[in-house]
């Protein structure tokens, strides 16, 4: 019984510590543009800039095209 409690306590501590050390990314900016063409096609472009807890800046761009 004591071994089971020790394993559960160790696993819980490991998960909690990893969450504290990892931190969260902060969204600096987010832009979304939609363009509708004459044939009804919709082009969507999304740009996101995030900053992690260690100061690293990441830029993400995503494009989608929807046809009627």
C-alpha positions as CSV (number, residue, x, y, z in Angstrom):
1,X,0.0,0.0,0.0
2,X,2.8,2.4,0.9
3,X,4.5,1.7,-2.4
4,X,1.4,2.6,-4.4
5,X,1.0,5.9,-2.5
6,X,4.7,6.7,-3.2
7,X,4.3,6.1,-6.9
8,X,1.1,8.2,-7.1
9,X,2.8,11.1,-5.2
10,X,5.9,10.9,-7.4
11,X,3.9,10.9,-10.6
12,X,1.8,13.9,-9.4
13,X,4.9,15.8,-8.4
14,X,6.5,15.2,-11.8
15,X,3.4,16.5,-13.7
16,X,3.1,19.6,-11.5
17,X,6.8,20.4,-11.8
18,X,6.7,20.1,-15.6
19,X,3.8,22.5,-15.8
20,X,5.6,25.0,-13.7
21,X,8.8,24.9,-15.6
22,X,7.2,24.9,-19.1
23,X,5.1,28.1,-18.6
24,X,2.7,29.5,-21.1
25,X,3.1,31.2,-24.4
26,X,1.8,34.7,-24.6
27,X,0.0,35.9,-27.8
28,X,1.5,39.2,-28.9
29,X,-0.5,39.8,-32.0
30,X,-3.2,38.1,-34.1
31,X,-4.4,39.2,-37.5
32,X,-7.0,37.5,-39.8
33,X,-8.0,38.7,-43.2
34,X,-10.7,37.4,-45.5
35,X,-11.0,38.1,-49.3
36,X,-14.0,37.1,-51.3
37,X,-13.3,36.7,-55.0
38,X,-15.8,37.2,-57.8
39,X,-16.4,33.4,-58.2
40,X,-17.3,33.1,-54.5
41,X,-14.0,31.7,-53.3
42,X,-13.0,32.9,-49.9
43,X,-9.3,33.3,-49.1
44,X,-8.5,33.5,-45.4
45,X,-5.0,34.4,-44.0
46,X,-4.2,34.2,-40.3
47,X,-1.0,35.5,-38.7
48,X,-0.1,35.0,-35.1
49,X,2.9,36.1,-33.1
50,X,3.6,34.4,-29.7
51,X,6.3,34.8,-27.1
52,X,7.2,31.9,-24.8
53,X,8.3,32.2,-21.2
54,X,12.0,32.1,-22.2
55,X,11.6,35.1,-24.6
56,X,11.5,33.1,-27.9
57,X,9.2,34.8,-30.4
58,X,7.3,32.6,-32.9
59,X,5.5,33.7,-36.0
60,X,2.8,31.5,-37.5
61,X,1.0,32.1,-40.8
62,X,-1.9,30.0,-42.0
63,X,-3.8,30.3,-45.3
64,X,-7.1,28.6,-46.2
65,X,-9.2,28.7,-49.4
66,X,-12.9,27.8,-49.3
67,X,-14.7,27.2,-52.5
68,X,-18.5,27.3,-52.8
